[in-house]
Amino acid sequence: MTVKIEKNKRVWTIIHSRPEARNAMDPDSADALYSAFIEFENSNDASVAVFWGEGGSFCAGWDLKYASSLKGLKPLKDLDIPNKRINSANGSDIPRGPMGPSRLELTKPVIGAISGPAVAGGMELALWCDFRVMEKSSYLGVYCRRWGIPLLDGGTVRLPKIVGQGRALEIILTGRKVMAKECKEIGLCEYVVEDGNSREKSEEIAHTIAKFPQECVKADKNSVLRQNNMTIKEGLYYEWQNSSDKVLTNEGIKGANRFSKGKGRHGDFENI
């Protein structure tokens, strides 16, 4: 079994377990990860996912032994994206990416717990996560540059949005190693922890998020991700329409009532 799910209350840790190949992605693993994240998205018992690679590597990219077996002008034609707007959280209207879940747009948060290499397609999976916790010795990099394999799982889409066009192009075109320390400095990750602690720290953060009212969590995540091509005025309108009625009514007013009765005072995130 190349993918495992470990559940702790409302936090699911989705584990890619192909350590003999440094968690390189073959079709079976891609299918299994895709299915695991769809299950997470659709489960009423799950709020936050941690994405972790077992054995000291997040993901060494696409399995090049598999890639070398491909033939023809359109070797991945079964993964072609339809010429229509992608707006799927459950994956029903679009094939998976070569790396598995990279085309899904989940409503729930996913935290990337990065140890060792997250390179080539593995870097694209790390970028797919909402944010990243990296171990000191871990690194990102477009290592597929040396073999002429292009980014196919969102790397050219997500990296510029995170670090800006110029820096993204430098990282993509040189294919160099980007260590955790630099990743944090340029906004490619949000936490750097001691080696061996990325999963533990990610799960700690996930449990904190899972305690909050979840409609509000999902609404705010959605608003952030939809802002990229909007003007400020358009963004403000979208934010308002996204959250002002249903979320405020279902969760916000109830939360304000709990505060008025003494819960969560003085920045207390435990007693809420």
C-alpha positions as CSV (number, residue, x, y, z in Angstrom):
1,M,0.0,0.0,0.0
2,T,1.6,3.3,-1.2
3,V,-0.8,5.6,0.6
4,K,-2.1,5.5,4.1
5,I,-4.5,7.7,6.1
6,E,-4.0,8.1,9.8
7,K,-6.9,9.9,11.6
8,N,-6.8,11.7,14.9
9,K,-10.0,13.5,15.7
10,R,-10.7,15.8,12.8
11,V,-7.1,15.8,11.5
12,W,-6.2,13.3,8.8
13,T,-2.5,12.7,8.0
14,I,-2.3,11.4,4.4
15,I,1.0,9.6,4.0
16,H,2.7,8.8,0.7
17,S,4.6,5.6,1.5
18,R,7.0,4.6,-1.2
19,P,10.3,5.1,0.6
20,E,12.3,2.7,-1.5
21,A,11.9,5.3,-4.3
22,R,12.1,8.4,-2.1
23,N,8.4,8.7,-2.7
24,A,8.7,9.2,-6.4
25,M,5.3,9.2,-8.0
26,D,4.1,6.3,-10.2
27,P,0.6,5.9,-11.5
28,D,-0.6,3.7,-8.7
29,S,0.5,6.2,-6.1
30,A,-1.0,9.1,-8.0
31,D,-4.3,7.3,-8.2
32,A,-4.2,6.5,-4.5
33,L,-3.3,10.0,-3.4
34,Y,-6.0,11.5,-5.6
35,S,-8.6,9.2,-4.0
36,A,-7.3,9.8,-0.5
37,F,-7.7,13.6,-0.8
38,I,-11.2,13.3,-2.4
39,E,-12.2,11.1,0.5
40,F,-10.8,13.7,2.9
41,E,-12.7,16.5,1.1
42,N,-16.0,14.7,1.2
43,S,-15.8,13.3,4.7
44,N,-18.0,14.9,7.4
45,D,-15.4,13.7,10.0
46,A,-12.4,15.5,8.6
47,S,-11.4,19.2,8.8
48,V,-7.7,19.6,8.1
49,A,-5.2,17.3,6.3
50,V,-1.5,17.0,6.8
51,F,0.4,15.7,3.7
52,W,3.6,13.8,4.6
53,G,6.0,11.5,2.9
54,E,7.2,8.5,4.9
55,G,10.9,7.5,5.1
56,G,12.6,10.9,5.2
57,S,11.5,12.2,1.7
58,F,8.5,14.2,0.9
59,C,8.6,13.3,-2.8
60,A,11.4,13.0,-5.3
61,G,9.1,13.8,-8.2
62,W,7.7,11.9,-11.1
63,D,9.0,8.3,-11.4
64,L,11.4,8.6,-14.3
65,K,11.5,4.9,-14.8
66,Y,7.8,5.1,-15.6
67,A,8.3,8.2,-17.7
68,S,10.9,6.5,-19.8
69,S,8.4,3.8,-20.8
70,L,6.0,6.4,-22.4
71,K,5.6,6.6,-26.1
72,G,3.9,8.6,-28.8
73,L,3.0,12.3,-29.5
74,K,0.6,12.6,-26.6
75,P,1.9,10.1,-24.0
76,L,-0.4,11.4,-21.2
77,K,-3.6,11.9,-23.3
78,D,-5.7,10.2,-20.7
79,L,-4.8,13.1,-18.3
80,D,-5.7,15.9,-20.7
81,I,-7.6,18.8,-19.1
82,P,-10.9,19.6,-20.7
83,N,-11.1,23.1,-22.3
84,K,-13.4,24.5,-19.6
85,R,-13.1,26.3,-16.3
86,I,-11.8,24.0,-13.6
87,N,-13.9,24.3,-10.5
88,S,-13.8,20.9,-8.9
89,A,-13.2,20.0,-5.3
90,N,-14.2,16.4,-5.6
91,G,-12.4,15.6,-8.8
92,S,-15.5,14.5,-10.7
93,D,-15.0,16.8,-13.7
94,I,-11.3,16.6,-14.4
95,P,-8.6,13.8,-14.6
96,R,-6.0,13.7,-11.9
97,G,-2.6,15.3,-12.5
98,P,0.5,13.2,-13.3
99,M,1.4,13.7,-9.6
100,G,-2.1,12.8,-8.3
101,P,-4.1,15.5,-6.4
102,S,-2.4,18.6,-8.0
103,R,-5.5,19.7,-9.9
104,L,-7.9,19.4,-7.0
105,E,-9.2,22.6,-5.5
106,L,-10.2,21.5,-2.0
107,T,-12.3,23.6,0.3
108,K,-10.5,22.3,3.4
109,P,-6.9,23.2,4.5
110,V,-4.0,21.0,3.6
111,I,-0.6,21.5,5.3
112,G,2.5,20.1,3.7
113,A,5.0,18.5,6.1
114,I,8.3,18.5,4.2
115,S,11.3,16.3,5.0
116,G,14.2,15.6,2.6
117,P,13.6,16.4,-1.0
118,A,10.4,17.9,-2.4
119,V,11.7,18.3,-6.0
120,A,10.4,18.4,-9.5
121,G,6.8,17.1,-9.3
122,G,7.3,16.8,-5.5
123,M,7.9,20.5,-5.4
124,E,4.6,21.0,-7.3
125,L,2.8,18.9,-4.7
126,A,4.4,21.0,-1.9
127,L,3.2,24.1,-3.7
128,W,-0.3,22.6,-4.0
129,C,-0.6,22.6,-0.2
130,D,-2.0,25.7,1.5
131,F,1.2,26.2,3.4
132,R,4.3,24.3,4.3
133,V,6.3,23.2,7.3
134,M,9.9,22.3,6.3
135,E,12.6,20.5,8.2
136,K,16.1,22.2,8.3
137,S,17.7,19.8,5.9
138,S,14.8,19.6,3.4
139,Y,14.7,21.4,0.1
140,L,12.7,22.2,-3.0
141,G,13.9,22.4,-6.6
142,V,13.0,21.9,-10.2
143,Y,15.3,18.9,-10.6
144,C,13.4,17.8,-13.7
145,R,15.1,20.7,-15.5
146,R,18.2,18.5,-16.2
147,W,16.1,15.8,-18.0
148,G,13.9,18.1,-20.1
149,I,10.7,17.2,-18.3
150,P,8.4,20.2,-18.0
151,L,6.3,21.2,-15.0
152,L,2.9,19.7,-15.5
153,D,1.3,19.8,-12.0
154,G,0.9,23.6,-11.4
155,G,4.5,24.6,-10.8
156,T,4.5,27.4,-13.3
157,V,1.1,28.5,-12.0
158,R,1.5,28.5,-8.3
159,L,5.2,29.4,-7.8
160,P,4.9,32.9,-9.3
161,K,1.8,33.6,-7.2
162,I,3.8,32.7,-4.1
163,V,7.2,34.3,-4.7
164,G,6.7,36.6,-7.7
165,Q,7.5,36.2,-11.4
166,G,11.2,37.0,-11.5
167,R,12.2,34.8,-8.6
168,A,9.9,32.0,-9.8
169,L,11.6,32.1,-13.2
170,E,15.0,32.0,-11.7
171,I,14.1,28.9,-9.6
172,I,12.4,27.2,-12.5
173,L,15.0,27.9,-15.2
174,T,18.1,27.1,-13.1
175,G,16.6,24.0,-11.4
176,R,18.8,24.7,-8.4
177,K,18.3,23.4,-4.9
178,V,16.4,25.8,-2.6
179,M,17.1,24.9,1.0
180,A,14.5,25.3,3.8
181,K,16.1,28.4,5.2
182,E,15.9,30.2,1.9
183,C,12.4,28.9,1.3
184,K,11.3,30.6,4.5
185,E,13.1,33.8,3.6
186,I,11.3,34.1,0.2
187,G,7.9,32.9,1.4
188,L,8.0,29.3,0.0
189,C,7.4,27.9,3.5
190,E,6.0,29.3,6.7
191,Y,7.8,27.2,9.3
192,V,11.3,25.6,9.5
193,V,11.7,22.9,12.2
194,E,14.3,20.5,13.4
195,D,14.8,17.4,11.2
196,G,12.2,14.7,12.0
197,N,9.6,17.2,13.4
198,S,7.7,18.4,10.3
199,R,4.8,16.0,10.8
200,E,4.5,16.7,14.5
201,K,4.5,20.5,14.0
202,S,2.1,20.2,11.0
203,E,-0.3,18.1,13.0
204,E,-0.1,20.5,16.0
205,I,-1.1,23.4,13.7
206,A,-3.8,21.3,12.0
207,H,-5.4,20.5,15.4
208,T,-5.5,24.2,16.2
209,I,-7.2,25.0,12.9
210,A,-9.6,22.1,13.3
211,K,-11.0,23.5,16.6
212,F,-12.3,26.6,14.9
213,P,-15.7,27.0,13.2
214,Q,-15.1,25.3,9.9
215,E,-17.5,27.1,7.6
216,C,-15.6,30.3,8.4
217,V,-12.2,28.6,7.9
218,K,-13.3,27.4,4.4
219,A,-14.9,30.7,3.4
220,D,-11.8,32.7,4.3
221,K,-9.5,30.2,2.5
222,N,-11.7,30.4,-0.6
223,S,-11.7,34.2,-0.6
224,V,-7.9,34.3,-0.4
225,L,-7.4,31.9,-3.3
226,R,-9.9,33.7,-5.6
227,Q,-8.3,37.1,-5.3
228,N,-5.4,36.8,-7.7
229,N,-6.9,38.4,-10.8
230,M,-9.3,40.7,-9.1
231,T,-9.1,44.4,-8.4
232,I,-9.4,45.5,-4.8
233,K,-13.0,46.5,-5.4
234,E,-13.8,43.2,-7.1
235,G,-12.0,41.3,-4.3
236,L,-13.9,43.2,-1.6
237,Y,-17.2,42.4,-3.3
238,Y,-16.3,38.7,-3.6
239,E,-15.2,38.5,0.0
240,W,-18.5,40.1,1.1
241,Q,-20.7,37.8,-1.0
242,N,-18.6,34.8,0.0
243,S,-19.1,35.2,3.7
244,S,-21.4,37.9,4.9
245,D,-24.7,36.0,5.0
246,K,-24.5,32.3,5.5
247,V,-21.2,32.0,7.3
248,L,-21.8,35.0,9.6
249,T,-25.3,33.7,10.4
250,N,-24.4,30.0,10.9
251,E,-21.2,30.5,12.9
252,G,-20.2,34.1,13.5
253,I,-23.1,35.3,15.5
254,K,-23.0,32.1,17.6
255,G,-19.3,32.6,18.2
256,A,-19.9,36.2,19.3
257,N,-22.5,35.0,21.8
258,R,-19.9,32.6,23.3
259,F,-17.4,35.4,23.6
260,S,-20.0,37.6,25.3
261,K,-20.5,34.8,27.9
262,G,-16.8,34.8,28.7
263,K,-15.2,32.3,26.3
264,G,-11.9,32.9,24.7
265,R,-10.9,36.2,26.4
266,H,-7.4,37.7,26.3
267,G,-6.3,35.7,23.2
268,D,-7.2,32.3,24.7
269,F,-7.5,29.9,21.7
270,E,-8.2,26.9,24.0
271,N,-11.3,28.0,25.8
272,I,-13.6,28.8,22.8
